[in-house]
Amino acid sequence: MERYSLELESREHLGAGASRRYRRAGQLPCVVYSHGEESIPGLVSDKDFTALARRSKSSQIFTIKSAEKRLQG
């Protein structure tokens, strides 16, 4: 199976209005879940995610790359 990775940024503003602003700017709001840990709100590039989603399978697992240590993985 091919491996795919996404660049993830942390998200500072939460809520519907902030999400709309991020989407207009070409970023997709997302949430990173991890077993036994707090969820982390983030952002991925709409362009990058769409390109990977077209090439991947429906059950694909993505590796997350980020400048922030807590978002690595």
ZAMARGU-4260 file (C-alpha; in steps of 0.2 Angstrom, whole numbers, plus 5000, padded with zeros to 4 digits):
<rodrens>
0) 5000/5000/5000 | 5006/5017/4995 | 5010/5029/5010 | 5003/5047/5009 | 5007/5062/5020
5) 4999/5078/5024 | 5006/5095/5030 | 4996/5100/5045 | 4996/5117/5054 | 4988/5121/5071
10) 4972/5130/5071 | 4970/5145/5083 | 4952/5150/5080 | 4938/5138/5082 | 4919/5139/5078
15) 4909/5140/5062 | 4914/5158/5057 | 4932/5154/5059 | 4930/5138/5049 | 4922/5147/5034
20) 4936/5160/5034 | 4949/5146/5033 | 4939/5137/5019 | 4939/5153/5009 | 4958/5155/5012
25) 4960/5137/5004 | 4962/5128/5020 | 4952/5113/5028 | 4949/5113/5046 | 4952/5096/5054
30) 4953/5088/5071 | 4967/5075/5075 | 4961/5062/5087 | 4973/5051/5097 | 4969/5037/5110
35) 4969/5043/5127 | 4974/5061/5123 | 4965/5077/5120 | 4960/5081/5102 | 4969/5094/5092
40) 4961/5106/5080 | 4972/5109/5064 | 4972/5114/5046 | 4977/5106/5030 | 4978/5113/5012
45) 4962/5110/5002 | 4972/5108/4986 | 4984/5095/4994 | 4970/5085/5003 | 4960/5084/4987
50) 4974/5078/4976 | 4978/5065/4989 | 4960/5060/4991 | 4958/5057/4972 | 4974/5045/4972
55) 4970/5036/4988 | 4958/5022/4993 | 4943/5025/5004 | 4952/5017/5019 | 4968/5026/5017
60) 4979/5031/5032 | 4988/5047/5031 | 5005/5052/5040 | 5004/5069/5047 | 5019/5081/5045
65) 5020/5097/5055 | 5032/5109/5062 | 5024/5107/5079 | 5030/5092/5089 | 5013/5087/5096
70) 5005/5086/5078 | 5019/5074/5071 | 5014/5057/5067
</rodrens>
